[in-house]
Amino acid sequence: MGDSNIFKNFINGEWVESASGETFENRNPANSDELVGVFQKSTADDANAAIEAAAEAYKKWRLVPAPKRGEIIYRIASRLLKEKENLSRDMTREMGKIIQETRGDVQEAIDMTFYMAGEGRRLFGMTTPSELQNKFNMTFRQPLGVCSFITPWNFPMAIPSWKTMPALICGNTVVIKPATDTPLSVANFVRICYEEGLPPGVLNMVTGSGSTLGDTLIKSPQVRVVSFTGSTETGRKVSEGCASNFKHVCLEMGGKNVEIVMDDADLELAVDGALWGAFGTTGQRCTATSRLICHKDVVDKVTSMLTERARKLKIGNGLDESTEMGPLINQAQLDTVLGYVEIGKKDGAKLVTGGEKLTGGNYDKGFFVQPTIFGEVTQQMRIWREEIFGPVLSIAKFDTFEQAIEMANDTNYGLSASIYTRDINKAYTAMRDVYTGIFYVNAPTIGAETHLPFGGTKETGNGHREAATAALDVFSEWKSIYVDFSGSLQRAQIDNS
């Protein structure tokens, strides 16, 4: 890629400059003095070139036997594992989350890649009896073609792997546009894929803004699948852009996730979960715990315990192994979080702790904010209803279990939820009645594993799931095959009556 600080687009197996001749800087959100890299400010022409390369490569890639595709993907997983520490450190530098978390992010990419490599020898279809004699019925998956991915900054290697590996194992080709805040992690991911044997054109990357590249990546007639992770507002536009020519589209969008704490809960465990769920990744997860609802008999104690723990969190540069919470991703996100703090206070919530930008020393060079807890939150308040995407936790109370279920479901989103209780009956009832795509018992709202489907209900998604074998349904279409070896015309539903 030339100069170690300058990164190019990756199109048809080559690192190339943008047609625009323009670039943008990627800086460390914990220290704005540190330049992480210079990346291409791509144009629609660049996106079209990447799509053309992917369309041409698809002609051969779809015919590579799936087990052989799996062998390449297995090598990629092994290489990611070998480079895990360097990849993690690069990710912390560009995204800010603490090194323990970026190691987890890279590990998730490793896990997903190994998992999908195994699908090369599965990709199971089915055989089933025919209703007629001398006739054989079966199904198999067929690829669709070029896939376009628009990925976010909060999980800059895990989420690209969730999309890329199932797409590749099914025989599709890919164009990926990483978030402008975290292009380095995707560039590293793409580099490793190519160096481990992925043919030219099978995986392509263009960097730059979604406003410039989005229309081409979504509306190009050569693109047959669009997978987007980001805000519900943008996801709605992606869905509308794909609707006119019936592309497959997978949307993974917002969340307003809830932890329910019953009066019989292990409160120490519940506080551990709320602290990790609310302030892990500085609250910048679609699955972050942003609502904590506690039984009236324990709400004061939980609030006190959680406040004490939150005030002790060590905040700083994520490369310091002792740091417990890093910065927000950028100034805009910092402004959003501080704006919601003011909204919460104006709406009458009680600011229990935090709510201010951290200043002085190294804090002045980054986007640091205090872990923030609001108490006495009601269901009418905006901080109860709207996704903040920062370290802001709203605490409300309930009287009855039935009320807790109603409050948990009182959101336009439906991604993740959890309950802390020792009552197995209540646990199973909540599992059934809380309407989300992911549910935890005695665990926080974060912590998904790659071999289970990931995604949500309502305005969180459009019914598809990422990860596990469910992801294969996004990137393949079923074909039903009927083989008649009777030597005569047999009419289904007629000749068997």
PyMOL commands that set and color helices and strands:
alter all, ss='L'
color gray80, all
select helices_A, chain A and resi 44-61+66-82+84-95+99-119+158-169+183-195+210-219+232-243+267-283+299-312+331-346+361-365+382-385+401-408+424-433+469-473
alter helices_A, ss='H'
color red, helices_A
select strands_A, chain A and resi 9-11+14-16+23-28+31-40+127-129+135-142+146-150+173-177+203-205+223-229+248-252+257-261+289-295+350-353+372-375+392-398+413-414+416-420+438-441+457-458+477-484
alter strands_A, ss='S'
color yellow, strands_A
deselect
rebuild
show_as cartoon
